Amino acid sequence: MEWYLINGVENIVIPLEGRTNDNYKKIKLENSSNRENPLEINDKKLDSMLNGVENLNQLKDIINSNCDCSLKKTAKNMVFSDGNPKSNIMLIGESPGEAEDKTGKSFRGETGQLLDKMLNSISLNRKNTYLTNIIFWRPPGNRKPTEVEINSCLPFVEKHIELINPYILILVGATAAKSIYKIQSGITQIRGKWKNIQINKLKNLKSIAIFHPAFLIKQPSRKREAWEDLKKIKIEIDRYT
């Protein structure tokens, strides 16, 4: 059962005893948030705990000790962030890959190299931006994170945004955009559109969704659209500064 949970399987089918092989019983795997666990904290206690967090070090410690995400069991390192925490530009991606899992830093490897080029094209870099992910641990085999995994991390991600308090929030890829916007629309429908959102105490936070570098590596023909989105971000940064 635990193997299925770690690898993102939430349903399995088993044959009913005494029936033919054509008859099966579908059962819902019990996820970690439903198990009886004396160390599990309820939503009210979590909210109270996060309200008391005043800095990134405190947040990182609480994520390590209280984030109920099964990916902790298989990942080598927690990937918290990279870049400048005092920046006004914050980027949120999907989840760590193999390179990030090894280094403990966000956006590494081939994906990170392309992101660096994208940022450099509008006079940004890791010294004047702040980078993190929706998920803090690498899913096995670089699979997409499940809804259970995303929801277990999301309250901590929202607190992360609140602490950074950016002027512009850039949601890199479909998973980040869907999680923060709480929508099901695809990235092609929502990319490149400014949206003011509220995250905890932050109101009218300016945000925009862009293609993930991993997506652009697989579909380089979409780089022209990505460039148009980057130019919109550059215009807004120039207006702000």
C-alpha positions as YAML, in Angstrom:
chain: A
units: angstrom
residues:
- id: 1
  name: MET
  ca: [0.00, 0.00, 0.00]
- id: 2
  name: GLU
  ca: [2.73, 2.46, 0.94]
- id: 3
  name: TRP
  ca: [4.49, 1.92, -2.42]
- id: 4
  name: TYR
  ca: [1.30, 2.93, -4.25]
- id: 5
  name: LEU
  ca: [0.91, 6.11, -2.18]
- id: 6
  name: ILE
  ca: [4.51, 7.22, -2.70]
- id: 7
  name: ASN
  ca: [4.20, 6.74, -6.44]
- id: 8
  name: GLY
  ca: [0.98, 8.71, -6.77]
- id: 9
  name: VAL
  ca: [-1.50, 5.83, -7.11]
- id: 10
  name: GLU
  ca: [-4.74, 6.56, -5.28]
- id: 11
  name: ASN
  ca: [-6.93, 3.71, -6.58]
- id: 12
  name: ILE
  ca: [-6.29, 0.01, -7.20]
- id: 13
  name: VAL
  ca: [-8.50, -2.82, -8.41]
- id: 14
  name: ILE
  ca: [-8.52, -6.24, -6.71]
- id: 15
  name: PRO
  ca: [-10.57, -9.40, -7.49]
- id: 16
  name: LEU
  ca: [-13.46, -10.21, -5.17]
- id: 17
  name: GLU
  ca: [-13.02, -13.48, -3.28]
- id: 18
  name: GLY
  ca: [-15.13, -16.29, -4.66]
- id: 19
  name: ARG
  ca: [-16.03, -14.43, -7.85]
- id: 20
  name: THR
  ca: [-14.81, -14.73, -11.41]
- id: 21
  name: ASN
  ca: [-11.83, -12.73, -12.56]
- id: 22
  name: ASP
  ca: [-14.23, -10.45, -14.42]
- id: 23
  name: ASN
  ca: [-15.58, -9.10, -11.15]
- id: 24
  name: TYR
  ca: [-13.39, -6.67, -9.34]
- id: 25
  name: LYS
  ca: [-13.59, -4.48, -6.32]
- id: 26
  name: LYS
  ca: [-12.16, -0.95, -6.54]
- id: 27
  name: ILE
  ca: [-10.77, 0.37, -3.31]
- id: 28
  name: LYS
  ca: [-9.50, 3.82, -2.37]
- id: 29
  name: LEU
  ca: [-6.04, 3.81, -0.88]
- id: 30
  name: GLU
  ca: [-5.82, 5.52, 2.45]
- id: 31
  name: ASN
  ca: [-3.53, 8.53, 2.05]
- id: 32
  name: SER
  ca: [-1.29, 9.90, 4.75]
- id: 33
  name: SER
  ca: [-3.70, 12.73, 5.58]
- id: 34
  name: ASN
  ca: [-6.43, 10.18, 6.52]
- id: 35
  name: ARG
  ca: [-4.35, 7.87, 8.68]
- id: 36
  name: GLU
  ca: [-4.58, 8.07, 12.41]
- id: 37
  name: ASN
  ca: [-1.34, 9.75, 13.34]
- id: 38
  name: PRO
  ca: [-0.71, 11.26, 16.78]
- id: 39
  name: LEU
  ca: [1.71, 13.74, 15.22]
- id: 40
  name: GLU
  ca: [-0.74, 14.96, 12.58]
- id: 41
  name: ILE
  ca: [-1.91, 18.54, 13.03]
- id: 42
  name: ASN
  ca: [-5.34, 19.78, 12.04]
- id: 43
  name: ASP
  ca: [-5.97, 22.76, 9.80]
- id: 44
  name: LYS
  ca: [-6.73, 25.11, 12.66]
- id: 45
  name: LYS
  ca: [-3.49, 24.29, 14.45]
- id: 46
  name: LEU
  ca: [-1.56, 24.59, 11.17]
- id: 47
  name: ASP
  ca: [-3.04, 28.02, 10.51]
- id: 48
  name: SER
  ca: [-2.09, 29.11, 14.00]
- id: 49
  name: MET
  ca: [1.42, 27.77, 13.57]
- id: 50
  name: LEU
  ca: [1.93, 29.47, 10.20]
- id: 51
  name: ASN
  ca: [0.56, 32.75, 11.53]
- id: 52
  name: GLY
  ca: [3.42, 32.74, 14.03]
- id: 53
  name: VAL
  ca: [6.10, 32.30, 11.34]
- id: 54
  name: GLU
  ca: [8.08, 35.50, 10.90]
- id: 55
  name: ASN
  ca: [11.00, 34.51, 8.66]
- id: 56
  name: LEU
  ca: [12.15, 32.00, 6.08]
- id: 57
  name: ASN
  ca: [14.26, 29.96, 8.49]
- id: 58
  name: GLN
  ca: [11.24, 29.38, 10.71]
- id: 59
  name: LEU
  ca: [9.14, 28.42, 7.69]
- id: 60
  name: LYS
  ca: [11.77, 25.95, 6.47]
- id: 61
  name: ASP
  ca: [11.93, 24.30, 9.89]
- id: 62
  name: ILE
  ca: [8.14, 23.99, 10.09]
- id: 63
  name: ILE
  ca: [7.95, 22.51, 6.59]
- id: 64
  name: ASN
  ca: [10.53, 19.89, 7.56]
- id: 65
  name: SER
  ca: [8.76, 18.97, 10.76]
- id: 66
  name: ASN
  ca: [5.07, 19.42, 9.95]
- id: 67
  name: CYS
  ca: [4.41, 19.22, 6.21]
- id: 68
  name: ASP
  ca: [2.49, 15.95, 5.76]
- id: 69
  name: CYS
  ca: [3.86, 15.02, 2.32]
- id: 70
  name: SER
  ca: [4.84, 11.41, 1.60]
- id: 71
  name: LEU
  ca: [7.52, 12.54, -0.89]
- id: 72
  name: LYS
  ca: [9.80, 13.18, 2.08]
- id: 73
  name: LYS
  ca: [10.34, 9.43, 2.27]
- id: 74
  name: THR
  ca: [11.87, 9.09, -1.21]
- id: 75
  name: ALA
  ca: [13.60, 12.43, -1.85]
- id: 76
  name: LYS
  ca: [17.23, 13.04, -0.98]
- id: 77
  name: ASN
  ca: [16.86, 16.69, -0.07]
- id: 78
  name: MET
  ca: [14.19, 19.24, 0.64]
- id: 79
  name: VAL
  ca: [14.28, 21.92, -2.06]
- id: 80
  name: PHE
  ca: [13.25, 25.18, -0.44]
- id: 81
  name: SER
  ca: [14.42, 27.95, -2.77]
- id: 82
  name: ASP
  ca: [17.20, 29.73, -4.60]
- id: 83
  name: GLY
  ca: [17.96, 33.34, -5.42]
- id: 84
  name: ASN
  ca: [17.52, 36.56, -3.48]
- id: 85
  name: PRO
  ca: [14.84, 36.51, -0.73]
- id: 86
  name: LYS
  ca: [14.78, 40.33, -0.77]
- id: 87
  name: SER
  ca: [13.79, 40.43, -4.43]
- id: 88
  name: ASN
  ca: [10.53, 41.91, -5.65]
- id: 89
  name: ILE
  ca: [10.25, 39.18, -8.29]
- id: 90
  name: MET
  ca: [9.24, 35.69, -7.16]
- id: 91
  name: LEU
  ca: [8.98, 32.62, -9.41]
- id: 92
  name: ILE
  ca: [7.18, 29.41, -8.46]
- id: 93
  name: GLY
  ca: [7.64, 26.22, -10.46]
- id: 94
  name: GLU
  ca: [6.21, 22.72, -10.22]
- id: 95
  name: SER
  ca: [8.42, 20.31, -8.28]
- id: 96
  name: PRO
  ca: [12.12, 19.46, -7.97]
- id: 97
  name: GLY
  ca: [13.79, 17.19, -10.51]
- id: 98
  name: GLU
  ca: [16.87, 15.04, -10.17]
- id: 99
  name: ALA
  ca: [19.34, 17.96, -10.29]
- id: 100
  name: GLU
  ca: [17.37, 19.93, -7.71]
- id: 101
  name: ASP
  ca: [17.08, 16.89, -5.46]
- id: 102
  name: LYS
  ca: [20.87, 16.52, -5.47]
- id: 103
  name: THR
  ca: [21.64, 20.20, -4.81]
- id: 104
  name: GLY
  ca: [18.69, 21.27, -2.69]
- id: 105
  name: LYS
  ca: [18.28, 24.33, -4.97]
- id: 106
  name: SER
  ca: [15.38, 25.27, -7.24]
- id: 107
  name: PHE
  ca: [15.58, 25.16, -11.05]
- id: 108
  name: ARG
  ca: [18.82, 23.33, -11.79]
- id: 109
  name: GLY
  ca: [19.98, 21.14, -14.67]
- id: 110
  name: GLU
  ca: [18.86, 21.71, -18.26]
- id: 111
  name: THR
  ca: [15.57, 23.28, -17.14]
- id: 112
  name: GLY
  ca: [17.39, 25.71, -14.87]
- id: 113
  name: GLN
  ca: [19.83, 26.66, -17.61]
- id: 114
  name: LEU
  ca: [16.97, 27.58, -19.96]
- id: 115
  name: LEU
  ca: [15.22, 29.52, -17.21]
- id: 116
  name: ASP
  ca: [18.44, 31.47, -16.60]
- id: 117
  name: LYS
  ca: [18.53, 32.39, -20.31]
- id: 118
  name: MET
  ca: [14.89, 33.46, -20.17]
- id: 119
  name: LEU
  ca: [15.54, 35.66, -17.14]
- id: 120
  name: ASN
  ca: [18.71, 37.11, -18.63]
- id: 121
  name: SER
  ca: [16.78, 38.18, -21.72]
- id: 122
  name: ILE
  ca: [14.85, 40.67, -19.57]
- id: 123
  name: SER
  ca: [17.75, 41.69, -17.32]
- id: 124
  name: LEU
  ca: [16.91, 39.27, -14.52]
- id: 125
  name: ASN
  ca: [19.02, 36.60, -12.83]
- id: 126
  name: ARG
  ca: [19.25, 34.64, -9.60]
- id: 127
  name: LYS
  ca: [20.66, 37.67, -7.80]
- id: 128
  name: ASN
  ca: [17.56, 39.79, -8.38]
- id: 129
  name: THR
  ca: [14.83, 37.12, -8.36]
- id: 130
  name: TYR
  ca: [13.64, 34.51, -5.88]
- id: 131
  name: LEU
  ca: [12.78, 30.96, -6.97]
- id: 132
  name: THR
  ca: [10.82, 28.14, -5.34]
- id: 133
  name: ASN
  ca: [8.31, 25.38, -6.19]
- id: 134
  name: ILE
  ca: [4.79, 24.22, -5.35]
- id: 135
  name: ILE
  ca: [6.30, 20.95, -4.04]
- id: 136
  name: PHE
  ca: [9.38, 20.84, -1.79]
- id: 137
  name: TRP
  ca: [10.47, 17.26, -2.58]
- id: 138
  name: ARG
  ca: [11.14, 15.40, -5.81]
- id: 139
  name: PRO
  ca: [8.42, 12.96, -6.92]
- id: 140
  name: PRO
  ca: [9.85, 9.54, -7.89]
- id: 141
  name: GLY
  ca: [10.81, 9.38, -11.54]
- id: 142
  name: ASN
  ca: [10.03, 13.08, -11.97]
- id: 143
  name: ARG
  ca: [6.33, 12.27, -12.26]
- id: 144
  name: LYS
  ca: [3.76, 15.02, -11.79]
- id: 145
  name: PRO
  ca: [2.79, 15.63, -8.17]
- id: 146
  name: THR
  ca: [-0.63, 14.41, -7.10]
- id: 147
  name: GLU
  ca: [-3.38, 16.65, -5.75]
- id: 148
  name: VAL
  ca: [-2.82, 15.18, -2.29]
- id: 149
  name: GLU
  ca: [0.88, 16.13, -2.45]
- id: 150
  name: ILE
  ca: [0.13, 19.62, -3.76]
- id: 151
  name: ASN
  ca: [-2.52, 20.28, -1.10]
- id: 152
  name: SER
  ca: [-0.18, 19.13, 1.67]
- id: 153
  name: CYS
  ca: [2.42, 21.71, 0.57]
- id: 154
  name: LEU
  ca: [0.15, 24.56, -0.52]
- id: 155
  name: PRO
  ca: [-0.41, 26.25, 2.88]
- id: 156
  name: PHE
  ca: [3.36, 26.46, 3.32]
- id: 157
  name: VAL
  ca: [3.82, 27.79, -0.23]
- id: 158
  name: GLU
  ca: [1.25, 30.51, 0.42]
- id: 159
  name: LYS
  ca: [3.06, 31.49, 3.61]
- id: 160
  name: HIS
  ca: [6.28, 31.50, 1.58]
- id: 161
  name: ILE
  ca: [4.74, 34.02, -0.82]
- id: 162
  name: GLU
  ca: [3.49, 36.13, 2.07]
- id: 163
  name: LEU
  ca: [6.95, 36.31, 3.64]
- id: 164
  name: ILE
  ca: [8.66, 37.29, 0.38]
- id: 165
  name: ASN
  ca: [5.88, 39.78, -0.39]
- id: 166
  name: PRO
  ca: [6.88, 40.22, -4.05]
- id: 167
  name: TYR
  ca: [5.74, 42.94, -6.40]
- id: 168
  name: ILE
  ca: [5.39, 40.38, -9.20]
- id: 169
  name: LEU
  ca: [4.63, 36.67, -8.79]
- id: 170
  name: ILE
  ca: [5.55, 34.56, -11.84]
- id: 171
  name: LEU
  ca: [3.89, 31.15, -11.97]
- id: 172
  name: VAL
  ca: [6.10, 28.90, -14.05]
- id: 173
  name: GLY
  ca: [4.05, 26.16, -15.70]
- id: 174
  name: ALA
  ca: [0.59, 24.65, -15.44]
- id: 175
  name: THR
  ca: [0.93, 23.02, -12.02]
- id: 176
  name: ALA
  ca: [2.00, 26.22, -10.29]
- id: 177
  name: ALA
  ca: [-0.68, 28.29, -12.03]
- id: 178
  name: LYS
  ca: [-3.51, 25.84, -11.31]
- id: 179
  name: SER
  ca: [-2.46, 25.47, -7.67]
- id: 180
  name: ILE
  ca: [-2.20, 29.18, -6.90]
- id: 181
  name: TYR
  ca: [-5.16, 30.29, -9.02]
- id: 182
  name: LYS
  ca: [-7.20, 27.24, -7.93]
- id: 183
  name: ILE
  ca: [-8.43, 26.62, -11.47]
- id: 184
  name: GLN
  ca: [-8.34, 23.75, -13.97]
- id: 185
  name: SER
  ca: [-7.58, 25.74, -17.13]
- id: 186
  name: GLY
  ca: [-4.55, 24.73, -19.17]
- id: 187
  name: ILE
  ca: [-1.42, 26.85, -19.31]
- id: 188
  name: THR
  ca: [-2.06, 27.83, -22.93]
- id: 189
  name: GLN
  ca: [-5.31, 29.49, -21.88]
- id: 190
  name: ILE
  ca: [-3.97, 31.45, -18.91]
- id: 191
  name: ARG
  ca: [-0.36, 32.28, -19.82]
- id: 192
  name: GLY
  ca: [0.64, 35.86, -20.43]
- id: 193
  name: LYS
  ca: [-2.36, 37.41, -18.64]
- id: 194
  name: TRP
  ca: [-1.92, 39.64, -15.62]
- id: 195
  name: LYS
  ca: [-4.06, 38.66, -12.65]
- id: 196
  name: ASN
  ca: [-4.31, 40.36, -9.27]
- id: 197
  name: ILE
  ca: [-4.74, 37.81, -6.51]
- id: 198
  name: GLN
  ca: [-4.92, 37.59, -2.73]
- id: 199
  name: ILE
  ca: [-2.56, 35.32, -0.82]
- id: 200
  name: ASN
  ca: [-3.18, 35.32, 2.93]
- id: 201
  name: LYS
  ca: [-2.61, 38.92, 4.04]
- id: 202
  name: LEU
  ca: [-1.37, 40.05, 0.63]
- id: 203
  name: LYS
  ca: [-4.02, 41.76, -1.48]
- id: 204
  name: ASN
  ca: [-3.85, 42.70, -5.17]
- id: 205
  name: LEU
  ca: [-0.65, 40.76, -5.72]
- id: 206
  name: LYS
  ca: [0.25, 41.09, -9.39]
- id: 207
  name: SER
  ca: [0.80, 37.70, -10.98]
- id: 208
  name: ILE
  ca: [1.32, 36.13, -14.39]
- id: 209
  name: ALA
  ca: [1.70, 32.56, -15.66]
- id: 210
  name: ILE
  ca: [4.33, 31.52, -18.20]
- id: 211
  name: PHE
  ca: [5.40, 28.31, -19.90]
- id: 212
  name: HIS
  ca: [7.69, 26.06, -17.88]
- id: 213
  name: PRO
  ca: [11.22, 25.68, -19.35]
- id: 214
  name: ALA
  ca: [10.75, 21.90, -19.39]
- id: 215
  name: PHE
  ca: [7.73, 22.39, -21.64]
- id: 216
  name: LEU
  ca: [9.72, 24.67, -23.95]
- id: 217
  name: ILE
  ca: [12.52, 22.11, -24.20]
- id: 218
  name: LYS
  ca: [9.98, 19.59, -25.48]
- id: 219
  name: GLN
  ca: [8.13, 22.12, -27.64]
- id: 220
  name: PRO
  ca: [10.64, 24.76, -28.81]
- id: 221
  name: SER
  ca: [8.09, 26.17, -31.27]
- id: 222
  name: ARG
  ca: [6.33, 27.78, -28.28]
- id: 223
  name: LYS
  ca: [9.37, 29.90, -27.41]
- id: 224
  name: ARG
  ca: [8.00, 32.81, -29.44]
- id: 225
  name: GLU
  ca: [4.95, 32.94, -27.16]
- id: 226
  name: ALA
  ca: [7.20, 32.64, -24.13]
- id: 227
  name: TRP
  ca: [9.20, 35.63, -25.34]
- id: 228
  name: GLU
  ca: [6.01, 37.71, -25.66]
- id: 229
  name: ASP
  ca: [5.17, 36.89, -22.04]
- id: 230
  name: LEU
  ca: [8.66, 37.81, -20.89]
- id: 231
  name: LYS
  ca: [8.38, 41.17, -22.62]
- id: 232
  name: LYS
  ca: [5.18, 41.87, -20.67]
- id: 233
  name: ILE
  ca: [7.04, 41.15, -17.45]
- id: 234
  name: LYS
  ca: [9.89, 43.43, -18.49]
- id: 235
  name: ILE
  ca: [7.48, 46.29, -19.20]
- id: 236
  name: GLU
  ca: [5.87, 45.89, -15.78]
- id: 237
  name: ILE
  ca: [9.27, 45.76, -14.03]
- id: 238
  name: ASP
  ca: [10.39, 48.93, -15.82]
- id: 239
  name: ARG
  ca: [7.14, 50.63, -14.80]
- id: 240
  name: TYR
  ca: [7.65, 49.61, -11.18]
- id: 241
  name: THR
  ca: [11.31, 50.63, -11.00]
...
